[in-house]
């Protein structure tokens, strides 16, 4: 019996243009003389002969080419067709394999498709992409990709010689193409061959792949993310019940590829080392995630930081983008190892008391041919109008936030990193570029919103959605906005109209403070406002004080090199800047290399200047930063009320003639407090008087000018008793010695003060 196809159907198969090859390939029940039998058809473009093998029936059925030399068919006279295989002769080679068109069970349900279509499938990464699974007892890989405008889509890889004719996928009514390919395993490299209606062919990486080949290769790799055994349950449980904003947060910002390198080693047969870093650093290689766990974690822990923040981990093709031009949003970069290796790194961070924050880039993506750009032959992920869909300055494309499926892709991606990799926070890059339609666009090269304004309403709605969903699933985590404008309520909850982040980088504080510290100290008296103005708006948002990588690249010089004066003054200014930062309201972020006074700008191609630690001043600065962070973490007055005026009070902010500011930091119930006095000139001041809240002995808790930190060791002999001399509107005051370029922290010693009042010897 022959069941001929129309010539159009045959042509679609042969030309790889059929939207549903399952309709004509594989087994189809037919009735012959009143009995159910199976007509089976296979398109085998490399075969000269083929047979159907039914192991349970212990039979083979020869297949015959009918309408095309490679379109084979046969009739199998059984009522119930068991799992079968195809035996194929291809030239001198013969192979046996399960027919992928014999497995028709879709993984996506109607409910999945409905949620994805409205932008609310929060775990779409469990359905789209590639997934190891079993169908009818046969192991293999299920593939699914969203490409609604494609004419046809195929899975290609080494397993089919990258021939798109062999594994043509089926299209559902929502534009998702799917296919189960039996016998594929973890480690299989693959891409999607996508053909549009004009016949143009695009070879694309999987947008939801979990693992990518190391650049310059661009294929996706099948992997299993559920095989790692985590040991951080206690950490996650504690995080869930903790209000992060009332805790100390001191973040060490790291680019994993330039923190430290290793000499390149010859790979062993059973282990492939990461490739050499760059031609600019010959003979060097990256540390792996597991090596970083052994090297970076102890260092960060010793310094006292509470978190590490990683420049983007999602895979990217060009090293020089630092990770901010992402191609594979669901794949931890393979530069440093496998997904399981990155899981190990995060797990070890948690077991050592460190949180992990990952930079996330939902604002734009590059135009690389294997990536998201023009994915299915149409502007699928990006806006079609370049006035809205392209950042000319960066050469990147903007996500179409108004499209539910694109919004779903990004919202689920944010959740994915918390779900699968247990991260503790995201730092969202370039928020300002998302929320303003005219961001870095000249007049005439941008379009207004529907109300005639410059606000990107769709992007704002997306940010609110992602933050609302994120905190619903993962209470206790951080969502940090790098937002450089005065957009209101960035770190306010969505239910009151905010964007929903719980922290925002304080870019105003950063610019004003660095401008101030760059100045020759003599001129600072004319710019006191630079370090006092920030308090006027410090409590309008939940601010993060960040001295980040952006401030030490592109000719901006390293943080140490920005400091004025001779070498001694540079180090003293550096100590004063950091002490001012860690005693000022707001959480803290410090970029790698700043902690020991790197002289050169950050170079993504090289190491930090670790050799500087052989010199006493740099080693001493490193120890100073560790002591400063320890002080910050041990004193609740420095972190429990970062976001309310109840936690801060000026003593004197107007002494511009001496470039001195003094203020009080209070803990949550205002029962304990610290006095901070900053002298931002090289001129010491004897008998400098400040008013304080209570009489008693104020212990000098910290002095940035101490000898142990490389200072001149001027101070107050461990502390000072108050005088009954009203000053700064207070009934008592301290007569202090202010060291040059020094910051001092005082704390009322209540035990000693009470003992004196009681007449006891002390």
N, C-alpha and C positions, 0 to 999 in steps of 0.2 A: 504494500500500500504506500502511496506517495502523497504527501501533503505539500504541494508546491506553494512557495511564496510568490507574491507579486514581484515583478522585476524591480519595482521601486523599493520594496523591502530589502531585497538582495543588495541593491546598490547602496542603500543606507548603511547596511552592515559592512560591506567591503570598503566603503569610503570612510568608515568610522564616524557616522553621522546619526546613528539611531538613538533616539531619546530613551527607548526602553527595550534594550536587546533581550531582556528576559521574556518579552512577549513572543519571541521567535526562536530563541535558543534554549537549551536545556530540555527537560522532559515535559510533555504535555499529554494529558489523558485523552484517549480517543476510544471510540466504540467500534469494534470489528465483529460482525456477526453476533451482535448482542453482548459481546464480552468487552470489558475494559482492558485496554492495552496502553502501551506508552510509546509515543513517537518522540524520538530524541534527536536533537539537532545540535551541532557544534561547529563554530567557525574557527578553523585552525590554520592561520595564514602561512605557517611554516611546514605544515604536514603534507606528506605524500600518501599516508594511509593511517586509518584510525580504527580502534575497536572499543566497544563498551565492555568493561570488566565488572561483573557482579560477584564479588567474593562469596557472599552468602548463598548465591545460586550455583556457584562453581561453574559459571558459564561465561563465555565471551560472545559478543555479537559484532560482527563486522559492520562498519559504517561505510556508506557509499557517497561519494560526491555527486550532487545532483545538478544544482543550478549555477555552481561556481566550483572551480577545482579544489577550493579549500572549505567549502560548505558541506560538511558531512552529515548524514542522517541515517537512522535505522529505526526499526520497529521492534519493541521488546514485548513479547507476549506473556506478560504477567499482570495480575490484577493490582498488586501492590509493589511498587518499585522500591527496592532497598537502596541504601547508599551505594553509589557506583563510582567507578573510576574510568578514566580514559587512558587507553594505551595508544601512544602516538609514535609514528616513525617519522623522524625529521632528518633527512639525509642519512648519514651513517649512525645517527643517534636515535635511541629509542627510550622513551620515558613513560612513567605511569603516574597519574595525578588525579585528584578529585576535580570534577568539573565545577567551577564556581557558579555556573548557571543552574546547577542542581540544588542550590540552597537559596530559597526565596524568602526566608523569614526576615522581615525588616526589624531593626533594633529600635527605630523611632516610632513611637505611638502617636496616635492622633492628638493626644494631650500634649506630648512633647512639641509637636508641630504648632499647636495652638499657642502655647506659651512662647515659643520662639518667635512666632509671627507677631505677637504683641509686645515683644521685648522683655519678657519676664521669666525666661527659663534660666534660673540662676546657676544651674549646674549643666549648662549645655555642653561643657567640655567632657562630660561623661557619655555624650551621645555623638557629637560630631568629632571628626579627627579619626585616628586609627586606634583600635582597641583589640587587644588579645581576647579571644572568646572561643566558645565552642557552639557549634550548631549541629544538631542531630548527632551529637557524640564525636564530631570531627573538630579538631582544634585548628584555628586559623586566625585571621585578622579581619575585623569589620572596618570598612572605610565609609565615611560620610562627609560630604563637603557641600557648602551652600554656594551655588553658582547659578542663580535663576535665569540669567540671560544667555548662558552657554547653549550652544546647539548640541554639544555632547561632551562628556567628560570620561576619561579613562584613568586607571591607575597604572603607572609605569614604574619600572625598577629593574634591577639586575635579574629578577626572577622571570621577566618576560623580555629581556634584552631591550628594555625601554621602548617597546613597540606598543603604541596605543591601540592597535587593532585587537589585542588579545584580551584585555580586561576592560571592556566597555561597561560603564556604570548605568544604573537605572535612575531616571529622574522622577521625583515625586511632584505632586501638584503645588508644593510650596517652594520649589526650586532647589531642594536638597537632593543630591545624587548620592547613591549608596551602593555598596557591594560587599559581600563576604568572599574573601579569597582563602580557601582552605590551605592548610599546611605551611603558611607563612609564620614566621617566628619573630621574637624580639630581636632587634638588631637589623631587621630588613630596611634597607634604604628605598625610598619611594618619592614620587612626585605625582601631581595630577597633570595630565595633558588635557588642556581645555581648548576647544575649538568654538569660535563664534560663528555667527550666521554668514559672515563674509568669507569664512574658511581660514581665517588667521588662527594660528596655533600658538598657545602659550603654555610653557612648562612651569608650573607653580609649586612652590613648597606648600605644605598643608598649613592653613592659617591656625589650626588648633593642634599642631604637632607638639609633642612633649619633649622632643629631642631633635637636634639638627646636626648635620655634619659640620666639622670644623672648617671655617672659611679657608680657602676660597670655594670649597665645595658648598652646595646649596640644597642638597636633598634632605628630606625629613627622614627620621629613623623611628621605627616602631619600638616602643618601650612600655614597660609596666611600672606605673607609679605606686602600685599598692604592695610591692614586695618588701619595702623597707620596714624594719621594726623600730618604732620610736621609743625613746626613754624619757620623754619630757612631760609625762602626764601631770606631774605635780606642778610644774611650771604653768601649764595651760590652765589648770584649775585655779591656781592662785591669780593668774591674770584675769580670769573671768570675773573674779570677785573684787578686783582692785580698781579704784578710780585713778587712772594714770596721771591725771592732772594735779593730784595732790602729792605725787611722788617726785623724788629728784629724777630729772632726765638730763643726762650729760652724754651726748652722742658723739661718737668718733666716726667721721665720714671717711669712707675708704673707697678707692678704686683698686679692686683686687689685682688688676694687671700691672700696676706700677708701684704697689707697696713694697714688694721685694721680689726679685727674680732668683732663679737658679741657673747654674751653668748647664747648658744643654748636654744631655746624656744619650748614649746610644740606646734605643729602645730594646728591651728584651722581647723574645718572640711572643710571650703571653701578655705583654702590656705595652700599649702605645702611649708614649709621652706626648703632652701638648706640643704643638709646633713652636718653632723659634718665634720670639716676640715680634721682631721686625728687623728689616735690614739696617735700621738705625741702631740696633742693639744686637750685633751678631754674636752667635754663640750662647745666647740666653734663652730661657724658656720661662713660661709662667709657672708659678706654684699651682698645684692642684687644690681643689676644695679640701681634700683631706690633709694636705700639707699646710694649708692655711689654718685649718683647725688646730694643728699642732704649733704653729708659729704665731699667728695673729691673735688667737683667743687669749693665750697667757699674757701677751703684751697689753692688750686692751684691759684685761682684768687687773693686771698690775697697776696700770695707770688710774684705775678707779672709774672708768666710764661705765655707764649703765646700759648703753646700746651701741651697736655698730650699725651704721647706715651705709649700704652698698650702692654705689652708682649702678645704673640699670643692669640687671642680671638677665632680663629677657634677651634672647639671642639677636645679634646685630651683625651686619656684614663687615663694617669698616671700623678697625680699631680706633682710628682717630676721632670717631664720633663720641667716644667715651661711653657708648651704649645708649645715647639719646636719639639715635635713629634706628628704631626697633623694626625688625622684619617678622620675627616669630614671637608673638606675645605670650605664648604658653610654654615656651621652651627655655629652661635655664641654660645659659650659654655653655656650649660644650668646650670652650677654650680651657676651662679649668677642670673638666671631668664630666661625669654622667649626672643625671638627675638624682640618683641615689647618693652620689658623692656630695651634692649640695644639701640634700636632706641631712646627711651626716654632719655637715658643717653647722647647720641651724640647730640640730639636736645637741651638738656639743656646746654651742653658745648657751642654750637654755640650761644645760646641766652645769654650766659654770656661771650661772646668774646673769647672763647677758641677753638682752633683747635684740632682735634683728629687724631693721627697717630697710625696705627696698625702694629705690627710686622707681616711680611708675610714670610712663610717658603716654597718656591718652590724647595728647594735644595734636600730634602730627606723626606721619610715618614717611619713610623714604620711597623713592620711585624705582627701586631695584626691580629688575624684570621678573625675578622669581617670587616677589613679595605680593603685598596686597594691592598695589597700584594696578588699576584697570584689570581687576582680577579675572572676571569672566568675559572679558571683551567689552565691558561697559564700566562706567564709573560706579562701581558697586559699593566700596567702602568709603569713597571720597565724594565730596560735592562735585558736580559736573562743571559748575561755573567757577573758573579759576579765581574770580574776584572773592569768592568765599571758600574755595576748596584748595587753595595753594598758598604756602608761605614762600614768596619769591626770595626773601632774604636767606632762608635756610635751604631752599630747593626741595621742600617736602610738601606733602599733601595733608589736608585736614579731613578728619573723619566726618561723615555725614551723621551728626548727632540726632537729626530728625527722623532717621530711618530706624524703625524698631529693632530690626535684626542687627544693625551695626551697634546700636546702643546696648543690645543684649550681649554682643561679642565682648564689649568693653566692661560692662558691669560684671559679667561672669568671670572675666579675666582678673579683675581686682579680687574677687572672692577666691578664685583658684589659688592664688599664692598663699592665702591664709589657710585654705582647706588642705591643700596637698603638701605645702612646704612649711606650714606652722609659723609663718613670719608674724611679727608683732606690730607692723605698721607699714604704711606706704607714705612716701613723700611725693606728692603729685607735682610734676615738673611743669613750668611755664603756664600756670593757670591764667595769667593775664592774657596770653595769646589765644586762649580759648573763649574767654568771656567778652572780648571786644572784637567786633567785626572789622574795625579799622586798625587793628594792632599791626604796626610796622607796614601799613599800606598807605601810599600817597593818595591824595584826593583823586577821585575818578577811578581808582582801582579797588574799590570795595563797594558793597551794596548794603543798604540799611535793612533793618528788620521790618516786620509788617507794620510797626507803629512809626517808622521813620527814624528810629534811634540807632545808636551804635552798639547796643548791647546784644550779644549773641544769645538769644533766648533759649534756643535748643540746647546749646552747650551748658547753660546755667541749669536747665532742667535735668540734663544728664548728670551733672556733678551732684545735684541734690539727690537724685535717685541712687547713685552709687554709694554716697555716704549713708543715706538712710538704710539701704540694704546691708551695707557692711556692718554697721553697728547693731543691726538686728540679729545678724548671725554670730558676730564676734565681739561681744562687749569687752571692754578693757583694752582694746587695741588703739593704735594711733592712726589718724589720717591727717597729714600735714600738707598745707598748701604753700607752694612757692608762688606767692601772689604779690606783685610789686606795685600795685596801685592802691587807691583809697576806696575800692569797692567795699561797701558796708557789709558787716555781719558775715564775713567769710567763715569765721570759726563759731558761729552761732548755730543752734539746731535748726533743722529744716522746718520744724513745726512752728517756728516764729518767723520764718522767712529767710533764714540764713542759708549759706551754701552747705552747711552740715559738717565741715571739717572740725576737728577739735584742737588743732593748732595751726598757726600761720607764721611763716617766716617774717620777721620784722625787718624789712628791707630799709625802711627809713632810719631805724636805729643803726643799722650796719653802715649805711653810707655816711650819716652824720658823724658817727664815732670814728670811722677810718679817716675821714677828712680832717677831723680834729687831731688825731694822733699823728698824721703825716706832717703837721705843722711844726715849725720851729717853736719850742715851748714859749718863747717870748711873745709870739703872736696869739697864743691861746687865750690870753686875757680879753681879746677882742671877739672871741668866738665861743664864749661860755655857753651860748644857746645850743651849740651842737651836742653837748652832753646833758643838757637839762630839758630840752624841748620834748624829748621822747616820752617823758612822764606824762605830758599833757594828754597823750593818746594811748599810753601803755596798757590801759585796762579796757579799751574799746574792743579788743580782740584777745584771744588766748595766744600770746606771742611766743615764738621761738627766736632766741637770739642766735644768729648763725654767722659764723665766719667760715665760709664755704669755699669749695674749689673754684667757684666763679671769680673769687677775688684774688686769685694767685695764678692767673693764666693770661694769655694774649697781651703781654706787655705790661700787666698791672703790677708786676714784681711780687716776690714772696712777702708774707706778712712781716717778717723780720726786716726785710729790705725797705719796707715803707717807713720804718721808724727813723726819726731824725737823730742827729748828734753823732758822737764818736761811738765806738763799740760798747763801752760801758753804758752810755745813755740809751743805745738801742735796746740792750737787754733790759735795762730798767724800765724803759717805756713799754716793752713787751710784757713785762711782769705786771705793770700797772694796768695796761689794757685788759689783760686776762682777769685780773682781780676785780676790776670794775665790772667786767662782763658777768662774772660768776656771783657777784653780790647784787646785781641789778635784777629787777623783776623779769621773769621770763625763763623758759627752759633753754638749754644750751646745745649748740652744735659746733664742733671744731674739726676742721679738715686735717687729714693726716699730714705730718711734717711740721705743722705749726707748734706741736707740743715740745719740740726740741730746737726750734729756731732755724729751720732750713733757710739757706741764703738764696738758693736759686728758685725761679718759678717752677711750679709743678710741670713735669715733663711726662706725658702719658707713655712715652716710649722707654723710659728709664726707671731706675729705682729712686726711692727717697735717698737723701744724702746721709745714709746711716754712718758713714765714716766720721761725720762731725761729732759723734758721741765719744770719740777718743779725746775730745777737748773738754776741759773742765766746765767752761761756761755753758756749753750745750747740754752736757750731762746734768749740770745743776738746774738748768731751765726745765729739763724733762722731770726731774724730781720735784721741782716747784709746782709744775702743773698737776702732778699726782697728789701733792699735799693740798693744793687748792681744791681739787675735786673731792678729796677726802673731807675737807672742811665743809664744802657745799653739801655733801651727802649726810654728814653727821648733825647738821644744824637745821632743824625744821623751819626756822625763821627764814631760811634762804630758799625754800621751795613750796611750802604748804599754802601760801597765799600769793602766788605769782600773778593772779588775774583779778585782784580786787584791791582797791585803794586802802582797804583795811590792813594790808600787808606792807604798806610803804608809807613813809613820812619824811619829808624834807626836814633837816635841821637848818641847813643854810645852802641855798643854791645860787646865791647872788654875789659871792665873793670872787668876782672875775679878776680883781686886781691881783690876787694871789693864785688864781686858777685852782681854787680849792672848792670841793663840794663835800657835803656831809649829809648822811641820811640814816634812817632807822628802818630795819626790816623786822617785821613781827611774825610770830608763828600763828597758828590757826585761832587760838583763843586769846592772843595778844598778851599772854602771861610771861612769855619770854621774847627777847628781842636782841638784835645785834646793832651796834653802832658802827657805821662805815665812814671813814674819813679818807678822802683822796686828794693828794697833792700832785698836780700834773705839771709841775715845773721842776727843774734841777735845783731850785733854791730851797734849802731846808728852812723851816719856820720854828723858832723856839717860842714857848709861851703862847701857843695858838689855842684860843679858848672856844669851846663849843658848849652849848646847853644840852643837858641830858634829862631824861624823864624822872629819874629817881636819885637820891643820894646813895653813896656807898662806894665800894671799890670796884672799878672797871678793869677787868683783866685784859691785857693785850693778847687777844686770841690768835691773831695772824698779822704779820708784818711783811710786806713784799720786799722790804729793804733789808731783811735779816741777812746776817753773814752767810748762813747755810744756803741762801738762795743766790749768793753772789753780790749782795748789796753792800752798802756802807755801814750797816749795822747800827744806824741811828734808830732810837725808839724811846720807850718810856719805862725801861727797867722792869718789864713784866706787867705793868699796869699803873693806874693812877686813882687816887681818892678824889672824890668830888670836893669842890669848894662851895660854900654857901654864898654863892655869887650868881645872881640871876643873869641869864644870858639867853639870847634867842627865844625869849618869851617863856623861859623855864626857870624854876626856882633854884636850880643848882647847875654847876658846869664843871667841865674838865679843863685843866691847863695842860696842853699836850705839846710834845715835840714832834713835828711832822718831818719825816725824812724826805730826801729829794726823790721826785718821781716815785713816790711811795703810796701804797694803799694799806691802811690799817683797819683791823676789825676788832672791836671791843665788846666784851660781854660782862654784864653785872654779875659779880661773884656774890650771890645772895648769902651763902653760908658764911663767908668771911665778913661781909658787911654786917650781918646779924650778930655775929660773935662780938664785934667791936661795940655795937650798940648795947649788947648785954654785959659789956665790961670784961669779956674774956681776953686772954692773951692770944695773939695770932702770930 
